[in-house]
């Protein structure tokens, strides 16, 4: 069975600082994809960044980067230069070949950015 | 604009009543999914479909039913057999991965908040 673990229920960070949100995963499938989504209080799910299991380089998208450590099965999200608008729930998710390639989500981390 | 539309945004259900949540996409995606989200929790998979007229149970399918008569539409019915239906429901769609790559992101609707009264 596939599993995603996010161990930080809540995090605080000061504006303009960097923050790392942890994610570990477990799968025996050699081909998988790892995603991070942001969910503001409005409820919509916003795609942030993707990392494939065969990708050699860590993914980056603007202020978001993914610290992918395959041997440790971790895929931590790093947000640089935090902004007040970054306050939201953040979900790590994994896609494997079963369940119709559905994303399997962790329980999320609530991030609060303070002035 | 291309996207996924869920309706209604808010829905109230009486005890013993069936209700149907609508999900429509115009992205030409093959795969569609329904998730349930409870407060402070992640998303849990209810049903998924990869092709018209075919769908499969996810992790928490009991008390729910779906249909996929058209590629664009994947409605979810919450039946009276679902004992605790109050939750936030999200519909998603994505292209199916090809060539072993998993990089096709899932696009989500705005969600439907269902409350039992």
Interface residues (C-beta under 8 A of the other chain):
Chain A: X4 X6 X9 X31 X32 X33 X35 X42 X43 X44 X45 X47 X50 X52 X53 X91 X93 X95 X96 X99 X100 X101 X102 X103 X104 X105 X106 X107 X108
Chain B: X31 X33 X35 X40 X41 X42 X43 X44 X45 X48 X49 X50 X56 X58 X88 X90 X92 X94 X96 X97 X100 X101 X102 X103 X104 X105 X106 X107 X108 X110 X111 X113
